């Protein structure tokens, strides 16, 4: 086997995506905190007229990997906007309102 082909095989990473993870988790709020050694990203789902929300997923990253994620997100947003148009940004509050401006549910 040629040396370059052998090196390519050694550098390949086999990533497994289990079915339950492939479905994904919907989140409409992320809270980011950090210490000197790590970044913690909590993904939360807020529901209309529900005053309590649960963290659905937590990702812990080293500062180095957090910066790599930031660069990857910037790159992907640029590519998305080049293909689909600019993503509109709201000048309103940063967090979604807890009631989503919907009428209160009645039973």
N, C-alpha and C positions, 0 to 999 in steps of 0.2 A: 504494500500500500504506500503511495507517495506520502512524503513527510507532511505536506500541507493538508492532505485529506485526513491524516491521522490526528493532526493538531485540531482541525475543525471538529472531529468527533469528540476529542477530549474536552473542548470548550463548550459543547452543547449542554444545555440544561433542559432536563425533562420535567415539565411542570404539569402536575395533575390538578384538574379542576373537578372536585366532587360535585355531584348533581345538586345537592342542597346549597352549596356555595354558589354555583352557577346561576341560580335563580336570583341572587342579589338581595339586598335589603334596601328598601326605599327610605330615604332620609330627606327632610326639608330643613334641617338645622344642624350645623356642626359647631362644636365648641372646642377650641384649641387651647391647651395649656402646655406649659413647659417648665422644666427644671434645667439645671446646668448640664444634665446628661441625656435628657430625652424630651421628645415632644409627644403629647398625648392628644389624639383626635377622637372625640366622642361624636358619633353620628346618632341623631335623635329624630324621631318622627312626632311632630305635633299634629294633633287631630282637632277638628273643629269642636268648640264648646266643651273641651275636656281640659281642665286646669292642670292636669298632671301629665307629664311626658316621660317616656322611658328611653334610656340609652339603648339603641338597638345593636350597635357595634362599636368597639373601641380598638383603635390602632395605635400602637406604641412604636415610635421611630427614634433612631439616633438623630442628632442634629444634622449630620452629614446626609442621611437618607431623607430627612425632612426637606432639605434644600434641593435634593435631586427631584423629589416629588413636586416641589414648587416649580422648578424649571420644566418638568414634564407637563404639568398642568398648563403653564403659560404657552408652551409649544402647541399643545392639543387645542386650546381655546383659539389660538391664532389660525390653526388649520381648519377648525370648525367654522369660524367666522369667514374664512376665505371661501368655503364651500356653501355655507348656508346664510351668510349675511351677519351683520353685527348683532350681538346679543344685547338687548335693551337692558339698561340699568335704571333702577328706580332711585329717585332722590328721597324717598320716604324712609321710614325707620329701617334699621338694619335687620331687625328680627321680625319674622312674620307675626301678625297679631294672633293672640290666642284664640279669638273667636272667628277668624277668617272672614269677618263681615257677613256671616250667614245668620239667618234667624235661629233663635233658640229652639231646640228640639222639644216637642211635646208628645207625651204618651197618651 
